[in-house]
Structure formats: C-alpha cells, structure tokens
Amino acid sequence: MKSYNRLSLSLLLATTLVSCLQENLRDQLYEEDIYNNATDIYVNAVAVLYNYIGGATDSEGLQGTCRGIYDYNTLTTDEAMIPIRGGDWYDGGLWDNMYQHKWSEDDLPLYDTWKYLYKVVVLANKSLHVIDTHRDLLTEEQAASYTAEVRAIRALFYYYIMDMYGRVPLVVAHDTPQKDVVQSERSEVLRFIVDELQDVLPMLADEPSNRKGNYYGRVTAPVAHFLLAKVMLNAEVYADDDWTDGIRPDGKDILFTVDGKELNAWEACIAYCDKLAEAGYALAPDYLSNFAVHNENSIENIFTIPLDKNLYAAQFWYLFRSRHYNHGGAVGGASENGTCATISTVMANGYGTDEEDTRFALNFYADTVRVDGKIVMQDNGKPLVYMPLELKRNLTGSPYLYTAGARMAKYEVDRTAHSDGRQPDNDIVLFRYADVLLMKAEAKVRNGEDGSAELNAVRDRVSMPHREATLDNILEERLLELVWEGHRRQDLIRYDRYHKAYDLRTPLPEEGNRYTTVFPIPHKSIDLNPNLKQHKGYADKEL
C-alpha cells in the first residue's frame, strides 16, 4: 500500500523549483483515503487551492495581509504610504524604502511573496496530476471541469507572478526536473495565461463567483473574462521583454483571437469587458454597498475573497493598520496608526475645495473623527483630527506625528469582527464592474475611439460632473474610484509614470531605464536554482 504525505511531493518540487518552502506538513495519509471518489478528488485537489486565495500570514493571500502583493502594488505608488512615525513604522526602513523604490533582491517580503505565489502554482500542478491519475473515478465531464478550474486558478497566479516579477519560470508539470526549470520571457508567460484561460473558458461555470452558493469564491467564467480584459489592457507592458530600453510594442500590433476573430489588444480588452456586461454585471446604485459587511449580493463585484470570522482563517488588515489607536478602540477593536493617503491622492480628490469628489468622504477618514456621533479623543485629551495635508515621509518631531494623513475607510466597519478588527465579514473585493467600465473606456481611447460613456457612467453613480475621456482623466478616475483596491502600481506602469517623480518621491539615480517596474528575482531563489538570472538594473548594481 502506497503511503506518503499529502503535500510532500508538491513541496519538494517547490523547494527545488523556486525556493525553500517552509511548511508544517500534514500527517501522513494513504492515497486511497484521500481520493476515493469524485467528491474526494474535488475537495482535495481543487477546492483545497482556494485556501490560498486569502491569507492570515504576512506575504500570503492575494489581498488582506501585509508585506505582500497588495503592499507592493499600493505603497510603492502615488496612492498611499506608511510614513515613519517616531519609533513606529521604521521597521529597518522597509516602508520608506518601498515608497522610494529602494527594495533589494535580499528583501524577505519579496522572497516570501515569490514563495507564496509559486507554492500555489506547484500545488495546482500536483492537483492536475492527481486528476489525471484518478480519471477512472471521474466522468468525462467531471475530469474536464476539475481540470479547467485548476488551470484557471494556476493562470490567475501566473498573472500575479508575471505582473510583479517579469521574466519568470513557467512550469506546468508536477515532476519537472530542476535542470529544466529556466525563465521564460514575459511575453511567453503572457501568451500562456491567455491561451490557458481561453482554452478552459468553455468548461468554467457561467455562475457569479461573489455570491453565496456552490460557486462562491471560485474562478468561474466571469472571473476569467475579467482577467483576460485586464491582461489585454496591459498587453503592451507584458509583451515587452526588455522593459529597460524605453521601447514598447504598440497595442494595435499585438493580436489575439477572440471568438474566432483576430483583434488587437484594445479590441480584445473591449470584447471581454462586453462579455461581463452581457453576463449581467452592473454598477451598484450605492458605491459603498460593494464594501459592506455583507456584500455577497453585490451586482458589481466579480471576484472576492470570502471572509467569515466563524468559518475562515483569512484576514483583512488594512483598516486595522490605517486607523489611529483610539479610532480603532472607539469601534471596538484596535489599530496600528500607519497607512495613509498621499498628499497627491488627497489633492486629486479636491479635498477642501468646492470641487471635492463625493467619494473622498466614502474612501477616507479626514478631519475630526466621530464614531456613533461622538468625537474620538486622543490620550492627551484633545479631539482626534486627521490632517491630510501635513504628511511627510518621516514625521518624527512633527506635531502631527500620530495624526498626519487621511486614513483608509471604504470598507464598512464590522463591529463584531474578531482579532481586534482583522477578521470582519466583509468579503475582500478583487475585481468589480466599475473597473471593467474604466478598462473599456481606456481601451477605446487607446484604440482611437470615444470612451466617454463608460467613464461618465462611473462618475454618474457618485453624482460627479462629466469629464472628457482623455487618458489623463481616465487614470485620475481610476485613482478616485479604485483607491485602496490594489491596482495603482499596474496603472502607473501602463501609463509609463511609475519610475518618475510623484508626490514626496524622487526617482532613484538609475531609475530612468524603468528597471523598478518589475521586482528583482529573490536572491535566495537564485542561490537555490542557478538557472535563474537577475533582471537588468538589479544584476548590475549593488543594492
């Protein structure tokens, strides 16, 4: 009777492939006890992968935790930052370096994020092997459906790997020898993701993923359509195998086949956006309803991380991390008094002017803080007043040490949350229809068309006046609409602004070649696999 640890083979491969994964391995189980029937195979080879969409540990989860995907896509941009507040939030320079783009190939959070992403890829490869090995227990339809879902999950994770790390190993078999693990060009990974998603789409359920039921939290066809639209919108970036030469391919020359038609990148993006409209997604009448404690019935949310304090271990740290200590206490939890909006974000919202965007009051805590109608007081007996325009990278010695910066709001506070507010019942929003409209508006403009209808539909919902659909206006609208949702780094790179000066950040001396638009391959991973080569800009300088 063959006996082995349920995860040992996958973790062994991950160790030799990209890193030295540290995992508390489960007790040994007999294969016959794990894969007896179709239900067992689905639970242990497919459903188990969804345990990794969210997280409770630093650098793990697509969102919700810290020092991982969300932070590197938000706190490295002109959207938000964590300033040094005296003895708080220095952390060896981590947060200030993140904002200044002074990260290193030896930074542990970048290595932990790499490990997390590839761990799920490796587990998906193992799951595909399991499904194939036990096909005799499955109907043809079950085998096809299970395989399609795992491949879609794997494509989702490769999307994040490609977006963050650029030229990366593309491994699709569970038993690939280390000597065969080499980096693929970014354009190859792009084509792999597109081919995978297009290939499996007919076998994915058409059901909404964000609503409770059999497909809650799963990668269904609408999720794949959104991801394909997002990939197409960024195709100029992802098809560029040398991002340091200042030359990108033109989206009009990057071709994809969609439903039998050859389309350029912008046309393909529009086509996939239209599929989401056809599926019934629309803007919710109430902007904040998408982020309510119980947001599972949103007509706008497309893909979320399900949270339930009584059922799931996954956590949501961002409100907890942003609010002042006494603010957290006033809503029945705790807080870390860290993250805040940059001055440029506050100004883009028209703060303090007659043209202040209506979303500012929905997305941020600013000025005097009230909870249940009562002013929150500081320990010194003075009212707690957030000062959005008094922000500095280092607030040590400032009279606004603990109060500078507008803080994250957006998500309704769950007053019954566990873990000092880190385990609420609000599902974390990853993809939603407002983004679809803004993607379509941008793709139309880049393709020489008028994107005003889509742009102004988003503005109409929040009672803001219409604007001309220029690329600059669309980029600003993405900040106003999607702030705190983890998209800003990708947007700035697509607009060729990520490497430039903004807000309180000045470019690094060598940053003009755009080398920081991808993160370095972690040094530990290169040590474990000499086939991996460091990117330009990191390989030729001491960090």
C-alpha positions as CSV (number, residue, x, y, z in Angstrom):
1,M,0.0,0.0,0.0
2,K,1.5,3.3,-1.1
3,S,1.7,5.9,1.7
4,Y,3.1,9.4,1.5
5,N,2.5,12.9,2.9
6,R,-0.3,14.7,1.2
7,L,1.7,17.8,0.4
8,S,5.3,16.4,0.5
9,L,5.7,15.9,-3.3
10,S,4.4,19.3,-4.1
11,L,6.5,21.0,-1.5
12,L,9.6,19.1,-2.6
13,L,9.1,20.3,-6.1
14,A,8.6,23.9,-4.9
15,T,11.8,23.7,-2.9
16,T,13.8,22.6,-5.9
17,L,11.9,24.9,-8.3
18,V,11.9,28.3,-6.8
19,S,12.6,28.4,-3.1
20,C,13.0,26.5,0.1
21,L,9.4,26.4,1.3
22,Q,8.8,26.1,5.0
23,E,5.5,24.4,5.6
24,N,4.1,22.4,8.5
25,L,3.4,19.2,6.7
26,R,0.2,17.3,7.5
27,D,0.0,13.9,9.0
28,Q,0.7,11.1,6.6
29,L,-2.4,9.9,4.7
30,Y,-2.9,6.9,2.4
31,E,-3.7,8.0,-1.2
32,E,-6.6,5.6,-1.1
33,D,-8.1,7.5,1.8
34,I,-7.8,10.9,0.0
35,Y,-9.0,10.1,-3.5
36,N,-11.8,7.5,-3.1
37,N,-14.4,9.2,-5.4
38,A,-15.2,12.3,-7.4
39,T,-16.1,14.3,-4.3
40,D,-12.8,13.5,-2.6
41,I,-10.9,14.4,-5.7
42,Y,-12.7,17.8,-6.0
43,V,-12.2,18.6,-2.3
44,N,-8.6,17.5,-2.1
45,A,-7.3,18.6,-5.5
46,V,-9.4,21.5,-6.5
47,A,-11.3,23.1,-3.6
48,V,-8.1,23.0,-1.4
49,L,-6.4,25.5,-3.7
50,Y,-8.9,28.2,-2.7
51,N,-7.5,28.1,0.8
52,Y,-4.6,30.2,-0.6
53,I,-6.6,33.0,-2.3
54,G,-6.8,34.8,1.1
55,G,-4.3,34.6,3.9
56,A,-3.6,35.1,7.6
57,T,0.2,35.3,7.4
58,D,2.4,38.1,6.1
59,S,3.0,38.0,2.3
60,E,0.3,35.4,1.7
61,G,-3.1,35.9,0.1
62,L,-3.9,37.9,-3.0
63,Q,-5.1,40.6,-0.6
64,G,-5.9,41.0,3.1
65,T,-2.4,40.6,4.7
66,C,0.6,42.8,4.7
67,R,4.1,42.8,3.2
68,G,2.8,41.1,0.0
69,I,1.1,41.6,-3.3
70,Y,-1.2,44.4,-2.1
71,D,1.5,46.4,-0.3
72,Y,3.9,46.2,-3.3
73,N,1.2,47.4,-5.6
74,T,-0.1,50.2,-3.4
75,L,2.6,51.5,-1.0
76,T,5.1,51.8,-3.9
77,T,2.9,54.3,-5.7
78,D,1.5,57.8,-5.5
79,E,-1.7,56.5,-3.9
80,A,-0.6,55.7,-0.3
81,M,2.3,55.2,2.0
82,I,3.3,54.4,5.6
83,P,5.3,57.3,7.0
84,I,7.8,56.9,9.8
85,R,6.0,58.0,13.0
86,G,8.8,58.4,15.5
87,G,9.6,55.0,16.9
88,D,6.8,53.4,14.8
89,W,6.8,52.2,11.3
90,Y,10.6,52.3,10.6
91,D,11.0,48.5,10.5
92,G,14.5,48.6,9.2
93,G,13.5,51.1,6.5
94,L,11.0,48.7,4.9
95,W,8.1,51.1,4.3
96,D,10.1,54.1,3.4
97,N,12.2,52.1,1.0
98,M,9.1,50.6,-0.5
99,Y,7.8,54.1,-1.3
100,Q,11.1,55.2,-2.7
101,H,11.6,52.0,-4.7
102,K,14.7,51.1,-2.8
103,W,13.9,47.4,-2.4
104,S,16.5,44.7,-2.7
105,E,16.8,41.2,-4.1
106,D,17.5,40.3,-0.5
107,D,14.2,41.7,0.9
108,L,12.5,39.0,2.8
109,P,8.9,40.1,1.9
110,L,9.7,39.9,-1.8
111,Y,11.0,36.4,-1.3
112,D,8.1,35.4,0.8
113,T,5.7,36.7,-1.8
114,W,7.5,34.8,-4.5
115,K,7.3,31.6,-2.4
116,Y,3.6,32.1,-1.8
117,L,2.7,32.5,-5.4
118,Y,4.8,29.6,-6.6
119,K,3.6,27.4,-3.8
120,V,0.1,27.6,-5.3
121,V,1.4,27.0,-8.8
122,V,3.2,23.9,-7.6
123,L,0.1,22.7,-5.7
124,A,-2.0,23.3,-8.9
125,N,0.4,21.2,-10.9
126,K,0.1,18.4,-8.4
127,S,-3.7,18.7,-8.5
128,L,-3.7,18.3,-12.3
129,H,-1.6,15.2,-11.9
130,V,-4.0,13.8,-9.3
131,I,-7.0,14.4,-11.5
132,D,-5.3,12.7,-14.4
133,T,-4.1,9.8,-12.3
134,H,-7.6,9.1,-11.0
135,R,-9.6,9.7,-14.1
136,D,-11.2,6.2,-13.7
137,L,-13.1,7.7,-10.7
138,L,-14.5,10.6,-12.7
139,T,-16.9,11.0,-15.5
140,E,-15.5,12.7,-18.7
141,E,-17.4,15.9,-17.7
142,Q,-16.1,15.9,-14.2
143,A,-12.5,15.4,-15.3
144,A,-12.8,18.2,-17.8
145,S,-14.5,20.6,-15.3
146,Y,-12.0,19.9,-12.5
147,T,-9.0,20.3,-14.8
148,A,-10.4,23.5,-16.2
149,E,-10.9,25.1,-12.8
150,V,-7.3,24.2,-11.6
151,R,-5.8,25.5,-14.8
152,A,-7.7,28.8,-14.4
153,I,-6.5,29.1,-10.8
154,R,-3.0,28.5,-11.9
155,A,-3.3,31.1,-14.7
156,L,-4.5,33.6,-12.1
157,F,-1.4,33.0,-10.0
158,Y,0.9,33.2,-13.0
159,Y,-0.8,36.6,-13.8
160,Y,0.4,37.9,-10.5
161,I,3.8,36.4,-10.8
162,M,4.3,37.8,-14.3
163,D,3.0,41.2,-13.3
164,M,5.3,41.5,-10.3
165,Y,8.5,39.6,-11.4
166,G,8.5,39.9,-15.2
167,R,10.7,37.1,-16.6
168,V,9.9,34.0,-14.5
169,P,9.9,30.2,-14.7
170,L,6.9,28.8,-16.4
171,V,6.4,25.2,-15.1
172,V,3.3,23.3,-15.8
173,A,4.2,19.7,-14.8
174,H,4.5,18.4,-11.2
175,D,7.6,16.4,-12.0
176,T,9.8,18.9,-13.9
177,P,13.5,18.3,-13.1
178,Q,15.3,21.3,-11.6
179,K,17.7,21.3,-14.5
180,D,14.8,22.1,-16.9
181,V,13.5,25.0,-14.8
182,V,14.5,28.1,-16.6
183,Q,13.0,31.6,-17.0
184,S,10.5,32.3,-19.8
185,E,10.3,35.7,-21.4
186,R,7.5,37.8,-20.1
187,S,5.7,37.7,-23.5
188,E,5.7,33.9,-23.3
189,V,4.1,33.9,-19.9
190,L,1.5,36.4,-21.3
191,R,0.6,34.1,-24.1
192,F,0.5,31.1,-21.8
193,I,-2.0,32.9,-19.5
194,V,-4.2,34.0,-22.4
195,D,-4.1,30.5,-24.0
196,E,-4.9,28.8,-20.8
197,L,-7.9,31.0,-19.9
198,Q,-9.3,30.9,-23.4
199,D,-8.9,27.1,-23.6
200,V,-10.7,26.4,-20.3
201,L,-13.4,29.1,-20.6
202,P,-16.0,26.8,-22.2
203,M,-15.7,24.4,-19.2
204,L,-15.9,27.0,-16.5
205,A,-19.3,27.7,-14.9
206,D,-21.1,30.9,-16.0
207,E,-22.2,31.5,-12.4
208,P,-21.3,34.6,-10.4
209,S,-18.3,34.0,-8.0
210,N,-19.1,36.6,-5.4
211,R,-22.5,35.3,-4.3
212,K,-23.0,32.5,-1.7
213,G,-23.7,29.1,-3.2
214,N,-21.9,26.4,-5.0
215,Y,-19.6,28.8,-6.8
216,Y,-18.9,31.3,-4.0
217,G,-15.2,32.4,-4.2
218,R,-14.4,30.2,-7.2
219,V,-12.8,31.0,-10.5
220,T,-15.8,31.0,-12.9
221,A,-16.2,32.3,-16.4
222,P,-16.8,35.9,-15.4
223,V,-13.6,35.9,-13.3
224,A,-11.7,34.6,-16.4
225,H,-13.3,37.2,-18.6
226,F,-12.2,40.0,-16.2
227,L,-8.7,38.6,-16.0
228,L,-8.4,38.4,-19.8
229,A,-9.6,42.0,-20.1
230,K,-7.0,43.1,-17.6
231,V,-4.2,41.2,-19.4
232,M,-5.2,42.7,-22.7
233,L,-5.3,46.2,-21.3
234,N,-1.7,45.7,-20.0
235,A,-0.5,43.8,-23.1
236,E,2.0,46.5,-24.2
237,V,3.7,46.0,-20.8
238,Y,3.5,42.3,-20.7
239,A,4.6,41.8,-24.3
240,D,7.8,43.9,-23.7
241,D,10.7,41.6,-22.9
242,D,13.1,44.4,-22.3
243,W,11.4,47.0,-20.1
244,T,14.6,48.9,-19.7
245,D,15.1,50.1,-23.3
246,G,12.2,52.6,-23.3
247,I,10.6,50.9,-26.3
248,R,7.2,49.1,-26.0
249,P,5.3,47.3,-28.7
250,D,2.1,49.0,-29.8
251,G,-1.2,47.6,-28.6
252,K,-2.6,47.9,-32.0
253,D,0.0,45.5,-33.3
254,I,-0.4,42.9,-30.5
255,L,-3.0,40.5,-31.8
256,F,-5.3,38.0,-30.0
257,T,-8.0,35.7,-31.3
258,V,-11.3,36.1,-29.5
259,D,-14.3,34.1,-30.6
260,G,-12.7,33.3,-33.9
261,K,-11.8,36.9,-34.7
262,E,-8.3,38.4,-34.8
263,L,-8.4,41.6,-32.6
264,N,-5.7,43.9,-31.4
265,A,-5.1,44.2,-27.6
266,W,-7.5,47.1,-27.2
267,E,-10.3,45.5,-29.2
268,A,-9.8,42.3,-27.2
269,C,-10.0,44.1,-24.0
270,I,-13.3,45.7,-25.1
271,A,-14.6,42.3,-26.2
272,Y,-14.0,40.8,-22.8
273,C,-15.4,43.8,-21.0
274,D,-18.6,43.4,-23.1
275,K,-18.9,39.8,-22.0
276,L,-19.2,40.9,-18.4
277,A,-22.0,43.4,-19.3
278,E,-23.7,40.6,-21.1
279,A,-23.4,38.4,-18.0
280,G,-25.5,40.9,-16.1
281,Y,-22.8,42.8,-14.1
282,A,-23.6,46.4,-13.5
283,L,-22.7,49.3,-11.2
284,A,-24.4,49.0,-7.8
285,P,-26.6,52.1,-7.1
286,D,-24.8,52.6,-3.8
287,Y,-21.0,52.8,-4.2
288,L,-20.3,51.6,-0.6
289,S,-22.6,48.6,-0.8
290,N,-19.8,46.8,-2.6
291,F,-17.8,47.0,0.6
292,A,-20.5,46.5,3.2
293,V,-20.1,43.9,6.0
294,H,-22.5,41.7,4.0
295,N,-21.5,42.4,0.4
296,E,-22.2,38.9,-1.1
297,N,-25.2,40.1,-3.1
298,S,-23.4,42.9,-5.0
299,I,-24.3,43.1,-8.7
300,E,-21.0,44.8,-9.3
301,N,-18.4,42.6,-7.5
302,I,-17.0,39.9,-9.8
303,F,-14.3,38.2,-7.7
304,T,-13.9,38.4,-4.0
305,I,-12.1,36.7,-1.1
306,P,-14.9,35.3,1.1
307,L,-14.4,36.3,4.7
308,D,-16.4,34.9,7.7
309,K,-14.9,35.3,11.1
310,N,-16.6,32.0,12.2
311,L,-15.6,29.9,9.2
312,Y,-12.3,31.1,7.6
313,A,-8.9,31.9,8.8
314,A,-8.3,34.6,6.2
315,Q,-7.9,38.1,7.5
316,F,-8.3,41.7,6.3
317,W,-5.6,44.0,7.9
318,Y,-5.9,47.3,6.0
319,L,-8.5,49.2,8.1
320,F,-6.8,47.9,11.3
321,R,-3.4,49.1,10.0
322,S,-4.5,52.5,9.0
323,R,-6.6,54.0,11.8
324,H,-5.3,55.8,14.9
325,Y,-5.1,53.7,18.0
326,N,-8.0,55.5,19.7
327,H,-10.1,55.3,16.5
328,G,-9.8,51.6,16.5
329,G,-10.7,51.4,20.1
330,A,-13.8,53.5,19.5
331,V,-15.2,50.9,17.1
332,G,-14.5,48.1,19.4
333,G,-11.2,46.8,18.1
334,A,-7.6,48.0,17.8
335,S,-5.4,49.8,15.3
336,E,-1.8,50.4,14.3
337,N,-1.9,54.0,13.1
338,G,0.1,53.5,9.9
339,T,-1.2,53.7,6.3
340,C,-2.5,56.9,4.9
341,A,-3.2,58.5,1.6
342,T,-0.5,60.6,-0.1
343,I,-1.0,64.3,-0.4
344,S,-1.4,63.9,-4.2
345,T,-4.2,61.5,-3.7
346,V,-5.9,63.9,-1.3
347,M,-5.5,66.8,-3.8
348,A,-6.7,64.7,-6.7
349,N,-10.0,64.3,-4.7
350,G,-10.3,68.0,-4.5
351,Y,-10.1,67.9,-0.7
352,G,-11.1,71.2,0.9
353,T,-12.4,72.8,-2.3
354,D,-15.8,73.3,-3.8
355,E,-15.0,70.5,-6.3
356,E,-14.3,67.9,-3.7
357,D,-15.1,64.4,-5.1
358,T,-18.0,62.8,-3.3
359,R,-16.0,59.6,-3.0
360,F,-13.5,61.3,-0.7
361,A,-15.8,61.1,2.3
362,L,-16.6,57.5,1.4
363,N,-13.0,56.3,1.0
364,F,-11.1,58.3,3.6
365,Y,-11.2,59.4,7.2
366,A,-10.2,63.0,7.4
367,D,-10.5,65.9,9.8
368,T,-12.3,65.4,13.1
369,V,-13.1,61.7,13.8
370,R,-16.5,60.8,15.1
371,V,-17.8,57.4,16.0
372,D,-21.5,57.0,16.7
373,G,-21.8,60.7,16.7
374,K,-19.2,61.3,19.4
375,I,-15.8,62.9,18.8
376,V,-13.0,60.5,19.4
377,M,-10.4,61.9,21.8
378,Q,-6.7,61.3,21.9
379,D,-4.9,60.3,25.1
380,N,-3.9,63.9,25.6
381,G,-7.5,64.9,25.9
382,K,-7.6,66.7,22.5
383,P,-10.0,65.6,19.7
384,L,-8.6,63.2,17.2
385,V,-8.2,65.2,13.9
386,Y,-6.6,63.6,10.9
387,M,-4.6,66.1,8.9
388,P,-4.4,65.0,5.3
389,L,-2.0,67.7,4.1
390,E,0.6,67.5,6.9
391,L,2.1,64.3,5.7
392,K,5.9,63.7,5.4
393,R,7.9,60.6,4.7
394,N,9.4,61.0,8.2
395,L,7.1,62.6,10.8
396,T,9.5,62.3,13.7
397,G,9.4,65.5,15.6
398,S,6.2,66.7,13.8
399,P,3.3,68.0,15.9
400,Y,1.2,65.7,13.6
401,L,3.3,62.6,14.3
402,Y,0.2,60.5,15.1
403,T,-2.5,62.4,13.1
404,A,-0.9,63.2,9.7
405,G,-2.6,61.7,6.7
406,A,-6.1,60.8,5.6
407,R,-6.8,57.2,6.6
408,M,-8.4,54.3,4.8
409,A,-12.2,54.0,5.1
410,K,-14.2,52.4,2.1
411,Y,-15.0,49.1,3.8
412,E,-17.8,49.2,6.3
413,V,-16.5,48.6,9.9
414,D,-17.7,45.2,11.2
415,R,-18.3,46.0,14.9
416,T,-18.4,42.2,15.6
417,A,-15.1,41.4,13.9
418,H,-12.6,39.1,15.6
419,S,-8.9,39.6,16.1
420,D,-9.1,43.3,17.0
421,G,-10.9,44.0,13.7
422,R,-8.7,41.9,11.4
423,Q,-11.4,39.3,10.9
424,P,-14.5,41.0,9.6
425,D,-17.3,39.5,7.5
426,N,-16.7,41.9,4.5
427,D,-15.6,39.9,1.6
428,I,-12.4,41.5,0.1
429,V,-13.1,42.9,-3.4
430,L,-10.6,41.9,-6.0
431,F,-12.4,42.5,-9.3
432,R,-15.5,44.7,-9.8
433,Y,-17.5,46.1,-12.7
434,A,-16.5,49.7,-12.2
435,D,-13.0,48.6,-13.2
436,V,-14.5,46.9,-16.3
437,L,-16.0,50.2,-17.4
438,L,-12.8,52.1,-16.8
439,M,-10.8,49.4,-18.7
440,K,-13.2,49.7,-21.6
441,A,-13.0,53.5,-21.6
442,E,-9.2,53.4,-21.7
443,A,-9.0,50.7,-24.3
444,K,-11.4,52.6,-26.6
445,V,-9.4,55.8,-26.2
446,R,-6.1,54.0,-26.9
447,N,-7.8,52.5,-30.0
448,G,-8.9,55.9,-31.3
449,E,-12.5,55.7,-30.1
450,D,-14.6,57.6,-27.6
451,G,-14.7,56.2,-24.0
452,S,-16.9,59.0,-22.6
453,A,-19.9,56.8,-22.0
454,E,-18.1,54.3,-19.8
455,L,-16.1,57.0,-17.9
456,N,-19.1,59.1,-17.2
457,A,-21.2,56.1,-16.1
458,V,-18.8,55.7,-13.3
459,R,-19.0,59.4,-12.4
460,D,-22.8,59.5,-12.7
461,R,-23.1,56.8,-10.0
462,V,-21.3,59.2,-7.5
463,S,-23.0,62.4,-8.8
464,M,-19.8,63.9,-10.2
465,P,-19.9,66.0,-13.4
466,H,-19.0,64.5,-16.7
467,R,-15.4,64.7,-18.0
468,E,-13.8,64.2,-21.4
469,A,-12.5,60.7,-21.8
470,T,-8.8,61.5,-22.1
471,L,-6.1,59.1,-20.9
472,D,-5.1,61.5,-18.2
473,N,-8.7,61.8,-16.9
474,I,-9.2,58.1,-17.0
475,L,-6.0,57.5,-15.0
476,E,-7.2,60.0,-12.4
477,E,-10.6,58.4,-12.3
478,R,-9.1,55.1,-11.6
479,L,-7.4,56.6,-8.5
480,L,-10.7,58.2,-7.4
481,E,-12.8,55.1,-8.0
482,L,-10.4,52.2,-7.2
483,V,-8.3,53.7,-4.3
484,W,-7.4,51.1,-1.7
485,E,-8.1,48.2,-4.1
486,G,-4.5,47.4,-5.1
487,H,-4.4,48.5,-8.7
488,R,-2.3,51.6,-8.7
489,R,1.2,50.2,-9.5
490,Q,-0.1,48.5,-12.6
491,D,-1.9,51.6,-13.7
492,L,1.2,53.8,-13.3
493,I,3.4,51.3,-15.1
494,R,0.9,51.1,-18.0
495,Y,1.0,54.9,-18.2
496,D,4.8,55.0,-18.0
497,R,4.8,57.0,-14.8
498,Y,5.8,54.5,-12.1
499,H,9.5,55.3,-12.4
500,K,9.1,59.0,-12.4
501,A,8.8,61.6,-9.6
502,Y,5.5,61.9,-7.8
503,D,4.2,63.3,-4.5
504,L,7.0,63.0,-1.9
505,R,9.1,60.6,-4.0
506,T,12.0,61.5,-6.3
507,P,13.3,58.9,-8.8
508,L,16.4,56.8,-8.0
509,P,19.5,57.9,-9.9
510,E,19.4,54.9,-12.3
511,E,15.6,54.6,-12.4
512,G,15.2,56.3,-15.8
513,N,15.6,53.0,-17.5
514,R,12.4,51.7,-15.7
515,Y,14.1,48.7,-14.1
516,T,12.0,49.1,-11.0
517,T,8.8,48.4,-12.9
518,V,9.5,44.7,-12.1
519,F,10.7,43.5,-8.8
520,P,14.0,41.6,-8.5
521,I,14.2,37.8,-8.6
522,P,14.8,37.0,-4.9
523,H,18.5,36.3,-4.2
524,K,17.6,33.1,-2.2
525,S,15.8,31.7,-5.2
526,I,18.7,32.3,-7.5
527,D,21.0,30.6,-4.9
528,L,18.7,27.6,-5.0
529,N,18.4,27.5,-8.7
530,P,21.4,28.8,-10.7
531,N,19.3,28.7,-13.9
532,L,17.5,31.9,-12.7
533,K,19.1,35.1,-13.8
534,Q,18.6,38.5,-12.2
535,H,16.9,41.3,-14.2
536,K,18.7,44.3,-15.7
537,G,19.2,47.1,-13.2
538,Y,19.4,44.7,-10.2
539,A,22.1,42.4,-11.7
540,D,24.5,45.3,-12.5
541,K,24.4,47.2,-9.2
542,E,24.9,46.8,-5.5
543,L,21.6,47.1,-3.7
